[in-house]
Amino acid sequence: MRTPSYITELDNILQGGFIKPSAILVAGSCGTGKTSLCMQSIFNAAKNGERCAYISILSESVDKITRSLSSFSFYDEQLVKEKIKILSINSDVMAKGDFAIFEYLNENILKDNPSRVVIDTINILEDIESTFDERPLHKCELRAFVQDLFHEFDDKGILLIATGEIPASSVDSSLWPYMCDTVITLDMETNADDPHRYLEILKERGSSYIMGKHGFHINSKGIVLDP
């Protein structure tokens, strides 16, 4: 099943949109437009009747998150009240370990059965230090925890879009692309004084897509891909 990204030209590059359900990684360095892309997708989806959720695991306040979005034309305060739940996991929950995070997500997001969810930024989960029984969390256990979490989204038919603070040049050495169905990287190249942004699909499991680097810019509409 395909569902639109609701970003002009991206659905063409993806040959029809995102596969649903699936887990999508949007990776890139700080400032490349990852959060803008994800928010643009869920706000436009909400305008089309979908129930969506955004969750920050950076411990940012909801007010700060909405303030940063207010300059974009896709932002609609009424949608936040009616169709989009915006949450932030605080450091106390993170400190309690894997089970506490899963319980928070289940109680605050999964039980509402949204159609698409953004987690920003997913690789902070690498900083989880303890399990629910207060012993150190090993790397293999982190991977199992994340896979179980992804399966929960998948079983409920939810499209999961996760940002990753991962430079495009380092994606191959990260564990996250191997656990996600689709990997999108955002990056910038600077030629003299002219920075050039581009988007690239590295994989979309079980589907075709248009390969290569696709230029884009960010304005008041959000992510705008070059035709």
Backbone as ProteinMPNN parsed JSONL, in Angstrom:
{"seq_chain_A": "MRTPSYITELDNILQGGFIKPSAILVAGSCGTGKTSLCMQSIFNAAKNGERCAYISILSESVDKITRSLSSFSFYDEQLVKEKIKILSINSDVMAKGDFAIFEYLNENILKDNPSRVVIDTINILEDIESTFDERPLHKCELRAFVQDLFHEFDDKGILLIATGEIPASSVDSSLWPYMCDTVITLDMETNADDPHRYLEILKERGSSYIMGKHGFHINSKGIVLDP", "coords_chain_A": {"N_chain_A": [[0.835, -1.192, 0.0], [0.539, 2.208, -0.841], [1.206, 5.514, 0.373], [0.845, 9.037, 0.213], [3.678, 11.293, 0.474], [3.063, 13.848, 0.675], [4.625, 15.907, -0.179], [5.553, 17.911, -2.715], [6.881, 16.616, -5.695], [8.521, 14.783, -4.278], [6.978, 12.471, -4.017], [6.937, 11.655, -6.65], [9.634, 10.976, -7.028], [9.739, 8.86, -5.279], [8.2, 7.109, -6.643], [5.416, 7.095, -6.271], [4.985, 7.481, -3.558], [5.295, 6.885, 0.041], [5.733, 3.541, 1.307], [3.27, 1.929, 3.139], [2.39, 0.026, 5.981], [5.585, 1.196, 7.194], [9.019, 1.795, 8.183], [10.72, 4.777, 8.096], [13.758, 6.371, 7.598], [15.025, 9.559, 7.94], [17.859, 11.036, 7.307], [20.68, 13.11, 8.163], [22.963, 15.904, 8.561], [22.996, 18.429, 11.187], [20.668, 21.012, 10.603], [20.014, 20.475, 7.961], [17.411, 20.13, 7.164], [15.749, 18.081, 8.048], [13.735, 17.86, 10.12], [11.939, 19.762, 9.167], [11.069, 18.566, 6.762], [9.736, 16.279, 7.766], [7.715, 17.402, 9.414], [6.309, 18.892, 7.542], [5.245, 16.835, 6.017], [3.498, 15.522, 7.902], [1.728, 17.582, 8.659], [0.508, 18.254, 6.235], [-0.628, 15.796, 5.696], [-2.456, 15.659, 7.802], [-4.158, 17.717, 7.049], [-5.426, 16.422, 5.079], [-7.048, 14.731, 6.421], [-5.846, 12.769, 8.027], [-4.827, 11.337, 11.164], [-2.175, 12.307, 13.144], [1.12, 12.207, 14.728], [3.778, 13.8, 16.482], [6.818, 13.335, 18.033], [9.286, 14.474, 20.149], [12.472, 13.501, 21.201], [14.316, 15.017, 22.316], [13.897, 16.432, 24.543], [12.714, 18.913, 24.184], [10.534, 21.712, 24.681], [6.998, 21.755, 24.037], [5.993, 24.227, 23.28], [8.282, 25.498, 22.248], [8.773, 23.871, 20.056], [6.453, 24.29, 18.453], [6.677, 27.039, 18.004], [8.913, 27.172, 16.36], [7.858, 26.142, 14.066], [5.962, 27.914, 13.175], [6.6, 29.752, 11.207], [6.275, 28.527, 8.795], [4.132, 27.968, 6.001], [2.591, 25.673, 5.954], [1.956, 25.148, 8.553], [-0.588, 24.908, 10.97], [-2.432, 25.961, 13.556], [-4.881, 25.016, 14.398], [-4.946, 22.405, 13.499], [-3.127, 21.22, 15.219], [-4.602, 21.195, 17.506], [-6.661, 19.477, 16.81], [-5.885, 17.307, 15.079], [-3.154, 16.643, 15.177], [-0.897, 15.383, 17.412], [1.511, 16.682, 19.519], [4.373, 15.92, 21.22], [6.867, 15.649, 23.84], [9.469, 13.708, 25.004], [10.695, 13.674, 28.195], [13.817, 14.088, 30.032], [13.749, 12.559, 32.339], [12.121, 10.325, 31.793], [13.684, 9.157, 29.778], [15.919, 8.487, 31.296], [15.025, 6.367, 32.8], [15.091, 4.178, 31.218], [14.723, 1.509, 28.678], [12.148, 0.18, 28.816], [10.516, 2.093, 30.045], [10.48, 4.11, 28.119], [9.224, 2.774, 25.995], [6.751, 2.279, 27.209], [5.84, 4.894, 27.583], [5.538, 5.767, 24.911], [3.589, 3.958, 24.076], [1.405, 4.568, 25.757], [0.913, 7.256, 25.162], [0.904, 7.605, 22.407], [0.707, 5.248, 20.631], [-1.674, 3.969, 21.462], [-3.625, 5.63, 20.493], [-3.795, 5.13, 17.838], [-2.646, 6.577, 15.475], [-2.175, 7.569, 11.997], [0.282, 8.244, 10.928], [3.534, 8.764, 12.324], [6.068, 10.82, 13.67], [9.331, 10.495, 14.891], [11.746, 12.301, 16.519], [14.86, 12.954, 17.583], [15.883, 9.888, 16.287], [18.336, 8.566, 16.827], [19.147, 9.32, 19.336], [18.279, 7.423, 21.04], [20.357, 5.697, 21.266], [21.684, 6.501, 23.463], [20.479, 5.392, 25.637], [20.949, 3.952, 28.739], [20.185, 2.048, 30.579], [18.205, -0.863, 31.448], [14.764, -1.857, 32.109], [14.991, -3.22, 34.485], [17.075, -2.006, 35.724], [19.735, -2.544, 34.989], [22.791, -2.39, 33.039], [22.274, -1.49, 29.6], [22.895, -3.423, 26.855], [24.411, -3.196, 23.576], [23.328, -4.99, 21.691], [20.898, -5.473, 22.865], [19.706, -2.993, 22.696], [19.288, -2.833, 19.957], [17.422, -4.924, 19.63], [15.336, -3.903, 21.178], [14.624, -1.598, 19.689], [13.84, -2.788, 17.273], [11.632, -4.28, 18.165], [10.0, -2.137, 18.911], [9.608, -0.878, 16.423], [8.183, -2.944, 15.201], [5.804, -2.818, 16.611], [4.679, -0.423, 15.673], [4.421, -1.16, 13.011], [2.628, -3.346, 13.155], [0.32, -2.034, 13.867], [-0.252, -0.684, 11.614], [0.932, 1.778, 11.155], [2.637, 4.517, 9.699], [5.922, 5.169, 10.21], [8.11, 7.797, 10.636], [11.345, 8.613, 11.099], [13.776, 10.863, 12.246], [17.31, 11.175, 11.843], [20.243, 12.186, 13.333], [22.587, 12.085, 11.53], [25.339, 12.42, 9.55], [25.314, 12.491, 5.97], [27.532, 11.254, 4.834], [28.18, 9.384, 6.719], [26.221, 7.513, 6.967], [26.268, 4.839, 6.09], [27.795, 3.546, 8.015], [26.257, 3.539, 10.23], [23.903, 2.071, 12.55], [21.199, 2.425, 12.102], [20.092, 2.623, 9.359], [19.9, -0.073, 8.626], [17.796, -1.06, 10.003], [15.6, 0.209, 9.08], [13.038, 0.624, 6.568], [13.024, 2.408, 4.467], [15.419, 4.773, 3.414], [16.333, 8.071, 3.524], [18.496, 10.641, 2.651], [19.585, 13.912, 3.542], [21.503, 16.633, 2.469], [24.157, 19.091, 2.086], [25.975, 20.907, -0.36], [28.68, 23.068, -0.922], [29.499, 25.398, -3.209], [31.77, 27.713, -3.805], [30.249, 30.628, -2.797], [27.752, 29.6, -2.844], [25.559, 27.647, -1.465], [24.265, 24.379, -1.94], [21.468, 22.415, -1.614], [20.561, 18.985, -1.343], [18.615, 16.0, -1.824], [18.549, 12.494, -1.341], [17.507, 9.226, -2.128], [18.414, 6.384, -0.541], [17.622, 3.784, -0.131], [14.661, 1.847, -0.653], [12.857, -0.473, 0.562], [11.754, -3.265, -1.219], [10.711, -1.877, -3.374], [10.77, 0.382, -6.221], [12.582, 3.384, -7.088], [13.514, 6.765, -7.994], [16.799, 7.165, -8.646], [19.761, 8.954, -7.48], [20.936, 12.364, -6.826], [18.777, 14.823, -5.727], [17.966, 18.105, -6.107], [16.98, 20.665, -3.773], [15.271, 23.358, -2.058], [14.652, 25.369, 0.869], [11.892, 27.141, 1.884], [9.247, 29.417, 2.816], [7.216, 27.635, 2.368], [8.204, 25.245, 3.085], [10.019, 22.233, 2.46], [11.058, 22.334, -0.826], [11.299, 20.689, -3.681], [13.41, 20.611, -6.573], [12.077, 20.735, -9.868]], "CA_chain_A": [[0.0, 0.0, 0.0], [1.267, 3.468, -0.914], [0.592, 6.706, 0.941], [1.65, 10.184, -0.23], [4.497, 12.045, 1.416], [2.462, 15.178, 0.639], [5.651, 16.88, -0.547], [5.583, 17.955, -4.182], [8.014, 15.978, -6.374], [9.076, 13.637, -3.541], [6.191, 11.288, -4.358], [7.391, 11.198, -7.966], [10.924, 10.317, -6.819], [9.442, 7.597, -4.597], [7.35, 6.312, -7.529], [4.051, 6.98, -5.76], [4.882, 7.808, -2.14], [5.845, 5.946, 1.011], [5.051, 2.276, 1.545], [2.659, 1.932, 4.47], [3.269, 0.586, 7.013], [7.027, 1.01, 7.072], [9.831, 2.713, 8.983], [11.508, 5.618, 7.203], [14.813, 7.157, 8.233], [15.434, 10.787, 7.264], [19.159, 11.266, 7.932], [21.446, 14.257, 7.707], [23.582, 16.719, 9.591], [22.176, 19.493, 11.772], [20.342, 22.123, 9.716], [19.794, 20.081, 6.562], [15.982, 20.182, 6.837], [15.087, 16.816, 8.396], [12.496, 18.108, 10.863], [11.03, 20.483, 8.263], [10.471, 17.583, 5.854], [8.804, 15.424, 8.511], [6.569, 18.2, 9.824], [5.554, 19.207, 6.325], [4.506, 15.626, 5.66], [2.372, 15.213, 8.797], [0.725, 18.653, 8.618], [-0.268, 18.102, 5.003], [-1.443, 14.585, 5.861], [-3.561, 16.025, 8.687], [-5.099, 18.506, 6.244], [-6.167, 15.445, 4.271], [-7.878, 13.906, 7.292], [-5.121, 11.774, 8.812], [-4.44, 11.648, 12.538], [-0.72, 12.167, 13.163], [1.792, 12.545, 15.974], [5.199, 14.146, 16.445], [7.399, 13.217, 19.369], [10.691, 14.847, 20.26], [13.186, 12.888, 22.309], [15.368, 15.974, 22.642], [13.407, 17.141, 25.73], [12.29, 20.273, 23.839], [9.165, 22.01, 25.081], [6.043, 21.806, 22.934], [5.936, 25.624, 22.835], [9.45, 25.756, 21.399], [8.579, 23.136, 18.799], [5.436, 24.961, 17.631], [7.207, 28.342, 17.592], [9.83, 26.978, 15.232], [7.067, 25.771, 12.886], [4.962, 28.935, 12.843], [6.985, 30.527, 10.025], [5.942, 27.772, 7.583], [2.73, 28.102, 5.597], [1.842, 24.431, 6.21], [1.591, 25.083, 9.97], [-1.967, 25.293, 11.272], [-2.643, 25.729, 14.985], [-6.108, 24.245, 14.582], [-4.606, 20.994, 13.295], [-2.473, 20.76, 16.443], [-5.671, 20.962, 18.475], [-7.63, 18.472, 16.377], [-5.399, 16.162, 14.304], [-1.736, 16.34, 15.378], [-0.428, 15.399, 18.802], [2.928, 17.018, 19.613], [4.842, 15.54, 22.55], [8.308, 15.621, 24.057], [9.883, 12.817, 26.084], [11.666, 14.394, 29.015], [15.02, 13.347, 30.408], [13.417, 11.61, 33.405], [11.666, 9.094, 31.147], [14.847, 8.568, 29.114], [16.829, 7.938, 32.296], [14.46, 5.139, 33.359], [15.461, 3.061, 30.362], [13.988, 1.081, 27.496], [10.746, -0.132, 29.059], [9.821, 3.344, 30.336], [10.282, 4.795, 26.838], [8.188, 2.034, 25.268], [5.482, 2.506, 27.911], [5.434, 6.273, 27.281], [5.055, 5.799, 23.532], [2.347, 3.19, 23.997], [0.327, 5.281, 26.446], [0.667, 8.594, 24.629], [0.798, 7.65, 20.945], [0.25, 4.034, 19.96], [-3.065, 3.626, 21.796], [-4.519, 6.512, 19.728], [-3.795, 4.631, 16.456], [-2.447, 7.57, 14.413], [-1.791, 6.963, 10.72], [1.728, 8.428, 10.774], [4.199, 9.291, 13.516], [7.456, 11.257, 13.528], [10.197, 10.486, 16.072], [12.836, 13.232, 16.226], [15.662, 12.291, 16.596], [15.874, 8.492, 16.71], [19.607, 8.03, 17.307], [19.329, 9.606, 20.76], [18.02, 6.171, 21.759], [21.647, 5.05, 21.508], [22.165, 6.951, 24.774], [19.821, 4.65, 26.724], [21.999, 3.269, 29.497], [19.714, 0.995, 31.489], [16.977, -1.582, 31.152], [13.73, -1.629, 33.124], [15.419, -3.796, 35.762], [18.176, -1.182, 36.213], [21.072, -3.035, 34.666], [23.26, -1.742, 31.805], [21.676, -1.945, 28.338], [23.916, -3.756, 25.872], [24.1, -2.736, 22.222], [22.441, -5.957, 21.037], [19.577, -5.293, 23.463], [19.156, -1.766, 22.11], [18.793, -3.174, 18.612], [16.206, -5.725, 19.805], [14.308, -2.987, 21.666], [14.179, -0.759, 18.57], [13.113, -3.647, 16.332], [10.324, -4.548, 18.774], [9.241, -0.895, 18.829], [9.21, -0.732, 15.022], [7.15, -3.949, 14.923], [4.556, -2.309, 17.182], [4.145, 0.536, 14.701], [4.064, -1.906, 11.807], [1.432, -4.149, 13.443], [-0.828, -1.133, 13.939], [-0.427, -0.048, 10.308], [1.373, 3.17, 11.265], [3.828, 4.959, 8.98], [6.867, 5.783, 11.139], [9.167, 8.596, 10.02], [12.3, 8.946, 12.142], [14.95, 11.619, 11.826], [18.572, 10.713, 12.409], [21.33, 13.167, 13.262], [23.653, 11.269, 10.96], [25.8, 12.993, 8.279], [25.117, 11.599, 4.817], [28.76, 10.486, 4.598], [28.346, 8.379, 7.768], [25.022, 6.68, 7.05], [26.592, 3.424, 5.903], [28.409, 2.98, 9.216], [25.29, 3.643, 11.317], [23.039, 0.894, 12.666], [19.795, 2.736, 11.827], [19.605, 2.27, 8.02], [19.656, -1.506, 8.497], [16.542, -1.381, 10.676], [14.52, 0.971, 8.445], [12.662, 0.146, 5.236], [13.388, 3.46, 3.512], [16.435, 5.698, 3.924], [16.448, 9.317, 2.765], [19.518, 11.522, 3.219], [19.59, 15.32, 3.175], [22.874, 17.126, 2.598], [24.449, 20.363, 1.426], [27.28, 21.091, -0.984], [28.967, 24.49, -1.059], [30.368, 25.794, -4.315], [32.05, 29.127, -3.548], [29.302, 31.172, -1.82], [26.423, 29.13, -3.241], [25.249, 26.316, -0.91], [23.268, 23.634, -2.706], [20.877, 21.319, -0.861], [20.04, 17.889, -2.152], [17.98, 14.842, -1.188], [18.836, 11.253, -2.054], [16.93, 7.989, -1.602], [19.436, 5.339, -0.55], [16.945, 2.502, -0.32], [13.246, 1.711, -0.326], [12.759, -1.933, 0.531], [10.651, -3.849, -1.96], [10.105, -0.937, -4.316], [11.696, 1.15, -7.05], [12.588, 4.828, -6.87], [14.42, 7.457, -8.901], [18.093, 7.288, -7.978], [20.518, 10.177, -7.717], [20.779, 13.506, -5.941], [17.687, 15.693, -6.167], [18.13, 19.401, -5.481], [15.814, 21.29, -3.143], [15.523, 24.51, -1.2], [13.683, 25.53, 1.955], [11.322, 28.484, 1.987], [8.089, 29.48, 3.718], [6.358, 26.479, 2.114], [8.887, 24.071, 3.595], [10.912, 21.62, 1.479], [10.592, 22.473, -2.217], [12.225, 19.978, -4.56], [13.507, 21.11, -7.924], [11.325, 19.87, -10.81]], "C_chain_A": [[0.873, 1.246, 0.0], [0.48, 4.583, -0.236], [1.45, 7.898, 0.54], [2.545, 10.722, 0.88], [3.904, 13.435, 1.621], [3.509, 16.268, 0.455], [5.819, 16.798, -2.054], [6.918, 17.434, -4.71], [8.596, 14.787, -5.615], [8.302, 12.362, -3.864], [6.559, 10.754, -5.743], [8.714, 10.441, -7.844], [10.718, 8.938, -6.187], [8.527, 6.683, -5.418], [5.971, 6.052, -6.921], [3.893, 7.295, -4.289], [5.528, 6.757, -1.26], [5.049, 4.642, 1.013], [4.528, 2.299, 2.976], [2.069, 0.563, 4.785], [4.731, 0.328, 6.698], [7.713, 2.004, 7.995], [10.775, 3.452, 8.043], [12.525, 6.394, 8.017], [15.122, 8.362, 7.353], [16.709, 11.245, 7.955], [19.844, 12.49, 7.347], [22.06, 15.001, 8.872], [22.6, 17.757, 10.116], [21.935, 20.587, 10.738], [20.075, 21.765, 8.276], [18.32, 20.029, 6.179], [15.19, 18.946, 7.208], [13.739, 17.046, 9.081], [11.476, 18.826, 9.992], [10.315, 19.518, 7.327], [9.41, 16.75, 6.572], [7.544, 16.185, 8.91], [5.684, 18.574, 8.635], [4.681, 18.019, 5.917], [3.303, 15.417, 6.569], [1.319, 16.324, 8.816], [-0.126, 18.552, 7.358], [-1.121, 16.841, 5.042], [-2.657, 14.881, 6.73], [-4.609, 16.86, 7.956], [-5.952, 17.607, 5.364], [-6.884, 14.416, 5.137], [-7.163, 12.892, 8.146], [-4.877, 12.271, 10.244], [-2.953, 11.322, 12.683], [-0.153, 12.536, 14.531], [3.256, 12.86, 15.691], [5.72, 14.041, 17.858], [8.885, 13.534, 19.321], [11.303, 14.071, 21.418], [14.431, 13.711, 22.634], [15.029, 16.764, 23.902], [13.094, 18.608, 25.43], [10.854, 20.488, 24.317], [8.275, 22.059, 23.846], [5.94, 23.228, 22.393], [7.093, 25.959, 21.907], [9.299, 25.082, 20.044], [7.592, 23.867, 17.893], [5.896, 26.345, 17.171], [8.102, 28.213, 16.376], [9.091, 26.637, 13.944], [6.213, 26.906, 12.352], [5.312, 29.767, 11.614], [6.642, 29.818, 8.72], [4.451, 27.878, 7.279], [1.934, 26.832, 5.847], [1.374, 24.339, 7.663], [0.185, 25.62, 10.189], [-2.239, 24.936, 12.729], [-3.879, 24.877, 15.247], [-5.853, 22.749, 14.405], [-3.921, 20.407, 14.521], [-3.524, 20.444, 17.503], [-6.519, 19.747, 18.113], [-7.026, 17.19, 15.797], [-3.961, 15.743, 14.605], [-1.385, 16.45, 16.852], [1.072, 15.652, 18.789], [3.375, 16.797, 21.048], [6.359, 15.599, 22.615], [8.608, 14.696, 25.231], [10.932, 13.54, 26.919], [12.798, 13.472, 29.469], [14.751, 12.324, 31.511], [12.975, 10.268, 32.84], [12.847, 8.39, 30.487], [15.76, 7.865, 30.117], [16.335, 6.615, 32.87], [14.662, 3.928, 32.45], [14.438, 2.66, 29.321], [12.494, 0.869, 27.747], [9.928, 1.128, 29.321], [9.534, 4.124, 29.055], [9.178, 4.112, 26.043], [6.811, 2.292, 25.891], [4.947, 3.907, 27.62], [4.847, 6.361, 25.874], [3.723, 5.077, 23.389], [1.173, 3.96, 24.593], [-0.054, 6.586, 25.764], [0.479, 8.66, 23.115], [0.14, 6.408, 20.372], [-1.216, 3.714, 20.248], [-4.072, 4.484, 21.041], [-4.631, 6.107, 18.263], [-3.684, 5.732, 15.404], [-2.038, 6.877, 13.118], [-0.312, 7.142, 10.42], [2.298, 9.158, 11.974], [5.627, 9.681, 13.153], [8.151, 11.119, 14.878], [11.457, 11.278, 15.725], [13.677, 13.415, 17.504], [15.989, 10.884, 17.117], [17.204, 8.034, 17.306], [19.957, 8.456, 18.727], [19.045, 8.349, 21.597], [19.309, 5.393, 22.021], [22.209, 5.418, 22.884], [21.448, 6.265, 25.94], [20.866, 3.801, 27.434], [21.508, 2.093, 30.323], [18.452, 0.332, 30.967], [15.978, -1.308, 32.273], [14.116, -2.213, 34.486], [16.743, -3.201, 36.251], [19.547, -1.834, 36.062], [21.508, -2.397, 33.349], [22.611, -2.352, 30.555], [22.784, -2.194, 27.318], [23.449, -3.364, 24.468], [23.143, -3.687, 21.505], [21.02, -5.84, 21.584], [18.907, -4.029, 22.941], [18.556, -2.06, 20.743], [17.488, -3.978, 18.713], [15.05, -4.851, 20.27], [13.739, -2.145, 20.525], [13.38, -1.584, 17.569], [11.725, -3.99, 16.868], [9.421, -3.312, 18.687], [8.731, -0.675, 17.408], [8.1, -1.714, 14.659], [5.794, -3.509, 15.469], [3.892, -1.323, 16.232], [3.632, -0.198, 13.468], [2.773, -2.688, 12.007], [0.169, -3.297, 13.485], [-1.056, -0.374, 12.632], [0.003, 1.402, 10.266], [2.618, 3.407, 10.415], [4.722, 5.684, 9.979], [7.946, 6.505, 10.353], [10.093, 9.051, 11.139], [13.44, 9.776, 11.573], [16.172, 11.033, 12.499], [19.637, 11.766, 12.233], [22.585, 12.435, 12.819], [24.096, 11.932, 9.65], [25.654, 11.997, 7.143], [26.335, 10.714, 4.578], [28.954, 9.354, 5.602], [27.18, 7.393, 7.854], [25.362, 5.195, 6.971], [27.172, 2.768, 7.153], [27.487, 3.052, 10.432], [24.42, 2.392, 11.357], [21.622, 1.153, 12.169], [19.32, 2.39, 10.419], [19.234, 0.805, 7.859], [18.335, -1.924, 9.135], [15.346, -0.679, 10.043], [14.272, 0.468, 7.027], [13.072, 1.132, 4.138], [14.402, 4.383, 4.167], [16.554, 6.876, 2.967], [17.534, 10.153, 3.433], [19.336, 12.938, 2.678], [20.997, 15.842, 3.413], [23.009, 18.457, 1.873], [25.842, 20.317, 0.817], [27.483, 22.588, -1.161], [29.955, 24.704, -2.183], [30.565, 27.302, -4.211], [31.087, 29.624, -2.469], [27.884, 30.671, -2.06], [26.166, 27.734, -2.662], [24.125, 25.647, -1.692], [22.778, 22.463, -1.867], [20.438, 20.207, -1.807], [19.524, 16.762, -1.26], [18.304, 13.624, -2.018], [18.162, 10.084, -1.347], [18.004, 6.918, -1.687], [18.839, 3.955, -0.685], [15.46, 2.679, -0.039], [12.917, 0.238, -0.524], [11.522, -2.395, -0.242], [10.016, -2.937, -2.98], [11.186, -0.227, -5.122], [11.565, 2.632, -6.735], [13.567, 5.454, -7.852], [15.723, 7.737, -8.157], [18.732, 8.642, -8.268], [20.211, 11.267, -6.71], [19.762, 14.478, -6.529], [17.769, 17.006, -5.391], [16.844, 19.901, -4.84], [16.245, 22.55, -2.417], [14.432, 24.575, -0.147], [13.215, 26.979, 1.975], [10.107, 28.435, 2.905], [7.121, 28.316, 3.515], [6.938, 25.201, 2.709], [9.912, 23.563, 2.608], [10.306, 21.746, 0.098], [11.645, 21.83, -3.111], [12.231, 20.595, -5.953], [12.761, 20.173, -8.869], [12.261, 18.916, -11.547]], "O_chain_A": [[1.839, 1.33, 0.758], [-0.751, 4.597, -0.264], [2.676, 7.784, 0.525], [2.221, 10.624, 2.063], [4.199, 14.112, 2.606], [3.313, 17.408, 0.876], [6.181, 15.755, -2.599], [7.974, 17.8, -4.193], [9.119, 13.864, -6.241], [8.896, 11.29, -3.975], [6.5, 9.549, -5.983], [8.9, 9.399, -8.472], [11.421, 7.98, -6.509], [8.126, 5.617, -4.952], [5.425, 4.954, -7.031], [2.764, 7.372, -3.804], [6.217, 5.858, -1.741], [3.845, 4.637, 0.755], [5.253, 2.647, 3.908], [1.34, -0.006, 3.972], [5.071, -0.641, 6.019], [7.089, 2.926, 8.519], [11.53, 2.836, 7.29], [12.176, 7.011, 9.024], [15.439, 8.215, 6.173], [16.657, 11.783, 9.061], [19.62, 12.858, 6.194], [21.72, 14.757, 10.029], [21.516, 17.942, 9.563], [22.868, 21.04, 10.076], [19.923, 22.655, 7.44], [17.997, 19.898, 4.998], [14.068, 18.771, 6.733], [12.724, 16.489, 8.664], [10.281, 18.537, 10.066], [9.107, 19.628, 7.118], [8.316, 16.542, 6.047], [6.434, 15.675, 8.762], [4.457, 18.568, 8.733], [3.527, 18.187, 5.524], [2.201, 15.162, 6.082], [0.133, 16.037, 8.974], [-1.341, 18.742, 7.409], [-2.217, 16.816, 4.482], [-3.76, 14.415, 6.442], [-5.806, 16.727, 8.212], [-7.052, 17.976, 4.955], [-7.281, 13.357, 4.651], [-7.811, 12.201, 8.933], [-4.741, 13.47, 10.487], [-2.521, 10.209, 12.384], [-0.847, 13.099, 15.377], [3.883, 12.284, 14.802], [5.13, 14.597, 18.784], [9.64, 12.938, 18.552], [10.714, 13.994, 22.496], [15.434, 13.207, 23.139], [15.776, 17.661, 24.294], [13.194, 19.456, 26.317], [10.058, 19.55, 24.351], [8.737, 22.365, 22.747], [5.815, 23.421, 21.183], [6.905, 26.629, 20.892], [9.653, 25.652, 19.013], [7.855, 24.046, 16.704], [5.548, 26.779, 16.073], [8.056, 29.044, 15.468], [9.63, 26.818, 12.852], [5.783, 26.869, 11.199], [4.44, 30.416, 11.036], [6.707, 30.426, 7.651], [3.618, 27.877, 8.186], [0.709, 26.896, 5.945], [0.491, 23.541, 7.976], [-0.182, 26.666, 9.653], [-2.273, 23.761, 13.094], [-3.918, 24.108, 16.207], [-6.47, 21.925, 15.081], [-4.108, 19.231, 14.834], [-3.348, 19.526, 18.304], [-7.037, 19.063, 18.996], [-7.577, 16.107, 15.991], [-3.581, 14.607, 14.32], [-1.563, 17.504, 17.462], [1.823, 14.931, 18.132], [2.837, 17.398, 21.978], [7.044, 15.599, 21.593], [8.068, 14.874, 26.323], [11.955, 13.971, 26.387], [12.738, 12.253, 29.309], [15.46, 11.322, 31.605], [13.383, 9.211, 33.322], [13.001, 7.176, 30.616], [16.304, 6.797, 29.838], [17.132, 5.824, 33.374], [14.433, 2.79, 32.861], [13.439, 3.344, 29.098], [11.665, 1.335, 26.965], [8.784, 1.231, 28.878], [8.471, 4.73, 28.919], [8.303, 4.774, 25.485], [5.829, 2.499, 25.179], [3.744, 4.089, 27.432], [3.789, 6.957, 25.671], [2.835, 5.532, 22.667], [0.087, 4.002, 24.016], [-1.22, 6.979, 25.785], [-0.04, 9.646, 22.593], [-0.884, 6.508, 19.696], [-1.925, 3.235, 19.363], [-5.245, 4.122, 20.95], [-5.448, 6.656, 17.524], [-4.539, 5.82, 14.523], [-1.604, 5.725, 13.139], [0.293, 6.309, 9.745], [1.663, 10.033, 12.562], [6.31, 8.965, 12.422], [7.627, 11.571, 15.895], [12.15, 10.965, 14.756], [13.173, 14.021, 18.45], [16.337, 10.73, 18.287], [17.209, 7.193, 18.205], [20.962, 8.001, 19.273], [19.519, 8.231, 22.727], [19.348, 4.529, 22.897], [23.093, 4.739, 23.406], [21.767, 6.522, 27.101], [21.582, 3.025, 26.801], [22.297, 1.238, 30.726], [17.726, 0.897, 30.148], [16.289, -0.627, 33.251], [13.628, -1.757, 35.52], [17.442, -3.795, 37.072], [20.413, -1.681, 36.923], [20.658, -1.904, 32.607], [22.425, -3.565, 30.466], [23.524, -1.277, 26.962], [22.253, -3.221, 24.212], [22.246, -3.241, 20.79], [20.051, -6.077, 20.863], [17.689, -3.992, 22.764], [17.463, -1.599, 20.415], [16.551, -3.729, 17.953], [13.917, -5.024, 19.821], [12.523, -1.993, 20.405], [12.352, -1.126, 17.071], [10.751, -3.991, 16.115], [8.224, -3.428, 18.422], [7.567, -0.328, 17.206], [7.186, -1.376, 13.906], [4.757, -3.791, 14.868], [2.682, -1.381, 16.014], [2.556, 0.101, 12.951], [1.912, -2.694, 11.127], [-0.921, -3.777, 13.177], [-1.942, 0.476, 12.549], [-0.492, 2.177, 9.448], [3.542, 2.593, 10.414], [4.322, 6.706, 10.537], [8.616, 5.911, 9.508], [9.675, 9.792, 12.029], [14.005, 9.432, 10.535], [16.085, 10.464, 13.587], [19.911, 12.197, 11.113], [23.507, 12.197, 13.599], [23.299, 12.001, 8.714], [25.847, 10.797, 7.333], [26.197, 9.562, 4.167], [29.78, 8.467, 5.388], [27.166, 6.529, 8.731], [24.799, 4.387, 7.709], [27.05, 1.555, 7.326], [27.881, 2.674, 11.535], [24.22, 1.731, 10.338], [20.906, 0.205, 11.844], [18.204, 1.888, 10.288], [18.362, 0.465, 7.059], [17.813, -3.002, 8.851], [14.204, -0.939, 10.422], [15.177, -0.046, 6.37], [13.42, 0.734, 3.026], [14.262, 4.736, 5.338], [16.832, 6.715, 1.779], [17.5, 10.355, 4.647], [18.981, 13.135, 1.516], [21.616, 15.534, 4.432], [22.111, 18.89, 1.15], [26.77, 19.758, 1.402], [26.544, 23.3, -1.517], [31.098, 24.253, -2.122], [29.65, 28.077, -4.492], [31.096, 29.109, -1.351], [26.924, 31.243, -1.544], [26.514, 26.737, -3.294], [23.145, 26.297, -2.058], [23.57, 21.616, -1.453], [20.0, 20.464, -2.928], [19.939, 16.602, -0.112], [18.336, 13.69, -3.247], [18.234, 9.962, -0.124], [18.458, 6.578, -2.78], [19.447, 3.058, -1.269], [15.061, 3.559, 0.724], [12.724, -0.225, -1.648], [10.4, -1.974, 0.041], [8.893, -3.189, -3.417], [12.361, -0.235, -4.755], [10.558, 3.075, -6.183], [14.362, 4.75, -8.474], [15.739, 8.46, -7.16], [18.312, 9.372, -9.166], [19.34, 11.116, -5.853], [19.876, 14.897, -7.681], [17.655, 17.017, -4.165], [15.749, 19.596, -5.311], [17.433, 22.778, -2.19], [13.405, 23.906, -0.265], [14.013, 27.911, 2.068], [9.962, 27.498, 3.69], [6.298, 28.036, 4.386], [6.242, 24.192, 2.822], [10.609, 24.358, 1.977], [9.175, 21.317, -0.132], [12.743, 22.361, -3.276], [11.199, 21.043, -6.453], [12.804, 18.955, -8.697], [11.809, 18.121, -12.371]]}, "name": "protein", "num_of_chains": 1, "seq": "MRTPSYITELDNILQGGFIKPSAILVAGSCGTGKTSLCMQSIFNAAKNGERCAYISILSESVDKITRSLSSFSFYDEQLVKEKIKILSINSDVMAKGDFAIFEYLNENILKDNPSRVVIDTINILEDIESTFDERPLHKCELRAFVQDLFHEFDDKGILLIATGEIPASSVDSSLWPYMCDTVITLDMETNADDPHRYLEILKERGSSYIMGKHGFHINSKGIVLDP"}
